[in-house]
Amino acid sequence: MTYQFPFLLSVAAVLAGAAPATGQVRPTFTVKSTQFSADTVSLLNYGGKADGQTLNTKAFQQAIAAASQKKGVVLVPAGLWLTGPIELKDNVNLHLAKGALVQFTTDKSQYPLIKTNWEGVDAVRNQSPISGMDLTNVAITGPGVFDGNGDAWRPVKKDKLTAGQWKKLVASGGALNEKKDYWYPSEQALKASTMPEPGVIKPGKTTTADFADIKDFLRANMLSLQRCKQVLLEDFTIQNSPAWTIHPLLCEDVTIRRVTAKNPWYGQNTDALDLESCRNGLVEDCTFDVGDDGICIKSGKNEQGRKRGVPTENFVFRNCKVYHAHGGFVIGSEMSGGARNLFVYNCSFIGTDVGLRFKTTRGRGGVVEKIYVDGVAMTDIAGQAILFDMYYAAKDPVPANGEAEALPEIKAEPLNEGTPQFRDFTINNVVCKGAETGILIRGLPEMSIKNILIQNTVLESEKGMVCQEAEGVTLKNVALLSKDTKPVMEIQNSRNVLVDNLQYANSADLLVRLSGDRTKGIRLTNTDTKAAKKDVELGQKVSKKVITVSKR
């Protein structure tokens, strides 16, 4: 069998048969393919043993080195392969046969501390179970499974487990915080959790030895690829990650196809896919079910991310399914290098906390723009179906039982390099059955969210739309089927908002409430306002002139 993966010459050509909706554009970039020879070496040829007992780290590295010389394939046969970290090389396709299970050891001494990047900044972490740096033409393929033994690394919140599960976890060892509501795998990990920015490289802590006393806390991303070109990830399952699951950083020409990422829903920071400062790629037919964000776009954090200045750009995401996750398709919050030219087609989000989740906060900087979504089906969304949030805080998007969910106090701050920007989003053909809020748009008073088009969309939710600090928002042929109709739409300090042909529940109490002295240019057209008991309610300092209602 020849292991060749000729990729489509142009993503644009793939989509040429379908005309884009109004306001949509086609991708025009290309993605370079990987290609390998038929030369195949097996782990068995290098002393590998699939007995679940033998540590096969050396066998993996010898096989990878041999395959790299011939631009070939490393075959991992069926069986249970215990190993330490796997380091990839140029021109290697690591192929997991059907029935192959590669499990990474829980012996933390096998993972040396290294200088790397964590959540967008320079940091020291344990070496990733699978890694590659500065490679060209590299692949991981085949129907086998990678298991990261993540439970040995991850902390767990009490409120994410049943009483029985929590009792069993505490009895297993580890350490509890003072409130007894947080479990850590070791006292060392607990100690680090109380430190400011543990693991971050800064003056006085610049070498790996400086972090040896908190090694247990410094969880690695499971699959880490840095500065790699022509990457193919295809057909395998990757699960039980210590932290982020798949993390390409500064990579080009990335193809991810039919990959399954699975992590327990209580697994913190276990994003399925984090594309950070990457360029040109296709993600298709993947299935993600994890404890944090599903498909996530990043580009560095704060000053370091702005200095790097590399956006994630030119990617198509299509035919993907996301189950339990904090967000289905997500941008941010570490997006200081920006993001642009991203295309999402025909994806399904089932039971995620948020559906389309775009998040940032002051201090990030960066521009997120030219984002196109066409065809998303969602159901059982715990929070917002569509969320733009410039007040992101690093906590679960859906509050746990008993947590307060208070909106932040909105006060303007001076513009500076840390002011983030969201603009030019086109969202088409979204259907959501069941969410807490249909649409939430929350910009900054000093930097509104600009130019959002949402059309041909049906959202069934408890609340309809909340729009704060936005400009140039258009809803066209949208159904906000909310149970709470007091009001259906809340618009505050927003400008140039057009709502055209809105559908909503009959006998709604109030169609739209306007507030804020900077609200103006609101237009409501082609909408049956008579189906509501009251069409418009004006807050203090809001003139009747700010809204135009064109009745049918």
N, C-alpha and C positions, 0 to 999 in steps of 0.2 A: 504493500500500500504506500502510495506517495503522499506525504503530508504537505500538501500545498493549499494555500488559502487565498486564492485570487479574489480580491475584494472589488466591489463595484467601483468603476473608475470615478464616478461622481455621485455623491448623495443627491444632488439636484436631479440627475437623470432618473433616479429611482422614483422620485416624486412627480416627475413631469406629467404623468398621466392624470393627475388629479389637479383640477383648477383650484387655486386658493380662494378662500372666502374673501369678501370685501375687507380691505385693510390688511390682508395677509400678504406675505411675500414668500418666495421660494428660496431655499438655501442654494447657494451657488459655489460653495467650497468643495474641495475634493479630499479624500482620505486615502493615504497610501497604504498598501497591503503588506502583510508579512508573507514570506515564502521560505520553505524549508526543503531540504533534500529528503530522499527516502531512507537515508541512513538512520538506523534506529539502534540504540543501546538500551539494555534493560538493567534495572537496579540489581537483578539477580547476577549479572555479569561482574558486579563489583562488591560481592559479598553481602548484598542486602538480604534481610530475612523478614518476611511478613508474618511474624509470630506475635506481634503486640508487646514483645519484651525487649527485643534487641533495638538499641538506639542506632538508627540508620543515617545519621547526619553525614558521616564520612562517605558512605555509599552514594548518597545523593550528590555530594560535591564532586566526587570522582566521575560519576556518570555525566553530570552537567558539563564538566570540563572537557570530557571526551567528545560529547555531542557538539559542543561549541566549535571544535576544530573542523567539523564536517558540515556545519549548518544543518544539524540533524535533530533527531527526536530522542528524548529520554522517556522510555516506557516504564510506567509504574504499574505492575501487574495487579490483579485482584489480590486482596489480603489486607491485613491491618499492619500498617507501616508506622512504627513509632519513630519520631525524629526530633532533633533540635532544629535550629533555624536553617532554612534553605535559601541559598544565595544564587540568583539566576545570573546567566552570562549572555553575551551577544549570541545571536543566531541559534537559539535553543528553543525548542518546543517541548515543554514539560507536559507529557500526555498521561492522564490518569485513565486507566482501563476501567471498564464497567466492573464494579465490585471492589475497586481500590479505595481504601480509607486511609488517608494520611493524617495521623493524629500527632499533635505537637506536645512534647513532654511538659509536665507541670514542674519539672526541676528548674527553678528560676536561674540557677547558676549557669545553665546552658545558654542564657541570653545575656550577652555582655551589654553594659551601658554604652550608648553611642550618642554622638551629636547628630541631631536631626531636626525635624520641625514638628511642632505639636499645636494644633488649633491656630495655625497661622503665624506662629513666632518661633524663633530659634530656641531649641530646648534639648535637654538630655532625656532619653527614654531607653527602655530595654530594646534590644534589636528585634525587629519584626520577625514573626515566624517565616514569612516569605518576603524577600526583598530583591530589588535590583536597582542599580544606580548607573546612569550614563550609558545605557544600553541601546542598541539598535537591532530591530528584528527579533523580537522576543514574544513567546506565546505560552499560555497555559491553557490546555484543552482537555477534552475527554469527559466522560460521564461520572467520574469518581468524585470523592468527597474529601475536603480538607476540614479538619476539626481542630479549633484553637485551644480547647480546654480553658475557655475564658472564665469559668467559675473560680478558677484558682487565682484570678487577678482582680476581678471586679468587686467594688463595694455594692451593697444592696440596701435600698430603703425599706424600712419595716412596712410602710403602707402599701407597698407593691406586692406583698405576699399575704397569703392566708395565715391565720394564727398558727395552724399546724406546720406550715412551711417555715415560718419564722422560727418557731421553737426548734425545729430540726436543724436549721441553719446555725443558730446560736450554739446548739449542742455540738456542732461539728468542730468548734474551735474558733480561731480568729479573735476579734476584739470589737467591743461596742463603744460608741461615743458616750458622752456624759448623759445625754437625754435617752439613751438606750433605744434610739429609733433608727440607728444607722449601723450596719455591720461592715467590718473591714476584714480582709483575709488574714491580716497580721497586725501586731502592735506597731510595726514599722510603717505600715500603710496608714494606720490611724494617726500616728504622729505627723505624717506628711500632710494629712488632710486639714490640719490646723494651721499650716504655714501659708503665707501669702505667695502666690505664684510658684508652687513647688515644681521643680524641673526646668524652670525658665532660666536660660543663660543670661547672666547680668554681672555687673562688676562685683568681684569677690567670689563669684561662683561661675567659673569658666571652663573647668575641666570635668571629665566624667567622674573623677575621684571625689569631687566636691559633692556629689549626689549619692555616694555609696550608701549613706545611712538611711536613705529613703527609696532604695532600689525597688522594693516591693510595690510601691505606690505608682511607679512610672510605667504604666501600662503601654504596650506597643499597639500600633495599628497592625492588623493581621497581614494584609498584603500591601506592601509599600513599594511603589515604583517612582523613582525620582529621576527627572531629566532623561527619560527614555523616549525613543522614537520608533514608530511602527510596532505597536503593541496589539496583540490579540488575546482576549480572554473569552473562552467559549465553552459552554456545555457543562461545566463543573458546578458542584455545590460547595459553598464555603460557609462555615457555621461556627458558633461558639467563640466569637472573636473576643479578645481582651478589651479592645476599644473599637475605633473605626474598622470597618471590615475590608473595603477595597479603597485604596487611597493613591491614585496617580497624582503626582505633583510635578509641575513643569514638564509635562509630557506632551508629545505631538503625535497625531495620527493614531488614535486609540479606538479600537473596535471591541465592544463588549456585547456578546451575543449569547442568549439562552443560558445565562448564569443565574443561579439561585443563591441568595444570601439569607441565612436564617440565624437569628439570635433570640434568646428569651426576651419577652417584652419588658422584663425588669432590668435588662442589661443596660447600664448607663453608658452613654457615648458610643453606642454600637451602631452608628450610621451604616447603612448598607453600602452606599457608593458616595465617595467624596471626590469630585473632580476639582482639583485646586490649581489654578493658573495653567490650565491645559488648553491646547489648541487643536481643532479639527478632530471630529470623532463621531461615532455612531454607537448608540446604546439601544439594543432592540431585543424584544422577546424575553426580557429578564423578569424574574420573580423575586421580590424582596419582602421579608417579614422579620422585623427587627425591633430593637428597644429604643431607637432614636430615629433620626430622619432617614427616609428611604433614598431617593435620588437627590443628591445635594451638590450645589455649585458653590465653590469657595474660591478666594483669590488672595489670601493673606489677611492679617489683622493689624489695624491701626497703622502706626508709623512704619513698621517693618513691611507691611503689605503695600503701603503707598510707595515706599522706596523701591521695592521689587517691581511694582508697576506692571505686572503681567496679568491681564484679564483672562478669565475662562471664556472662550469664544468658539463659535462655529461647531456646534454639536446638534445632532438630531437624536431625540429620544422617542421611540415609538413602540407600540404594542407591549408595554411593560405593565406588570401588575405589582401593586404595593399593598400589603396587608397591614398588620399592626405596625405603626411607625408614628413618630411625632408629626411628620409631614410626608405627603406623597411625592410631590416635586417641589424642591426647596432651593431658594437662593439665599445665602448668608448663614449666619450673620457675619462671618469673617469674609468680607467681600471688598476689602480695601483697594485691591487692584482692579476691581470692576468685573462686569460680566456683560456679554453682548452676543447677538446673533445666535440665540438658542431657540430650538424648534421642538415642540412637544406634540406628538400625534398619537391619538387612539390609545390612551393609557387608562387603567382602572385603578382606583384607590378604594380599598375595602376595609373599613374600620380604623382608618388612620385618625390621629388627633386633629390634623388639619389637612386639607386637600392640596391646593396650590398655596404655598407658603413662602412669601418674600419678606425677609426680615433683615433689619440693620439697626444701628443705634448711633447716637452722636459719638464722635471720636473715630469712627471707622473711615470716613471719607469714601472715595470710590464712586463710580457711576455704573448703575445697572440699567441697561437699555436694550431696545430691540429684542424683546422677548415675545415669541409667538406660540400660542397654544391653540390647537384645533382638534377637538375630540377628546374629552375626558369624561369618564363615567365614574361616579362616586356613590357610595352608600355607607350609612352608619358612621358619619364623621362626627367625632365628639365635640370639636370646636367649630372653626370657620371653614366653609367650603373654599372660599377665596380670601386670602389675607395678605394685605400690604401693611407692614408694621415697622415704623421707624423708631419705636420705643422698645425694641426687643431686650428682654432680660434673660439671662442664662438660667432658665428654669423651665419645667414642663409647661407646654402650652395650654394644657387643661388642668386646672387646679385640683389637687387631691382633696378628699373629704375634709371639710373644716377650714380650708385655706380661703382667705379673702381674695377676691378678684377685683381690685380697685383700678380704675383708669388713672394713668399718671396725670399729674397736674401739668398743664401745657403752658409753658412760658417761653417766649422767644429768647434765643441766645445769638450772639454775633456769629456771622458766617466765618468759617476758617477752613483750613485744609482737611479738618476732621469732619466736616459736614457731608453726610452721604447724599446721594441723589438716586431716585427711582424715576424713570421716564420711558415712555414709548412701549407700552405693553398692549398686545392684541390677544384677546381671549375669545374663542369661538366654540360653539357646540359643546358646552359643558352641561351635564345633567347630574344633579345631586339629589338623592332621596334620603333625607335625614341628616341634619347638621344643627349645631347650636345657633350659628349665624350664617346667613348666605354669603354676604360680602362685608368685609371690614377693611376700610382704607384709613390709615392713620399716619399722616405725615407730620412734619415739624412746622411750627409757625414760621420759622426762618427759611424753611425749604420744603415747599409743598411737593407732594407726589404729582407728577405731570403726565398727561396724555395717556389715559387708560381707556381702551375700547373693549367692552364686554358685550357680546351679541349672541343671539340664537341660543340662549341659555335658560335652563329650568332649574331652580333651586328650591327645594322643599326643606324648610328649617323652622326653628323656634322663632328666631328674629330674622328680619329681612336684611336691610343694608344700613350700615353706619359709615358715614363718610366725613372724615375730619381732615382739614388742612390738605386739600387736594385741588388740582386745577386741570381743566380739560378732560373731565371724565364723561364718557358716553356709554349709556346703556341702551342698546337697541334690540328690540324683540327679546326682552328678558322677562321671565316669570319669577317673581319673588313670592313664593307660596308659603308665607310665614304664619305661624299660629298666633304669635304676638303681633297685633296690628296697632299698637299704641306707641309709635307709628310703624308703618311698613318701611319707610325710609327716614333716616335721621341724617341731616346734612348740616355740618357746622364749619364755619370759617372756610368755605370752599367756593371756588369761582368757576364759572363757565362749565356747568354741569348740564348735560342734555340727557333726558330720559324719554325715549321714543318707543311707543307701543309697549308699555309696561302692562303685564298681567299680574293680578294679585287676588287674594281671597275675597270673595263676595262679602259685603257688609263689614269691611274693614273699619275699625274705629277712626283711624287717621291715616291718610295716605303719605303725607310728608310733613316733617317738622323741620323748620329752618331756624338756626341760631348762630350767634356770633356776628360781630359788627363788620367782619370782612367777607361775609357771604354776599355774593352777587352773581348775576348772569345765570340764574337757574331757569331751565326751560323744561316744561313737561308737555309733550306733544303726542298726538295719536293714541291717547289713553282715556279709557272710560272712567273719568273721575267720579261719576255718579254712583259707581258701585261701592264707594266708601261713604261712611256717615259724615265725614268731614274731609275735605281735600287737602287744605293747607293750614298749618298752624305756624304763626310767626313768633319768635322769641323777642325778648327785649332788644331794642336798638336795631331791629330788622324791619326794613321798609317793605311795603307791598310791592314796590317797584323792582325788587330783586328777583322776583319770579314771574314768569310768563306761562300761563296755562292755556294751551290750545285744545279746546274740547272737541270731541268727535262730532 
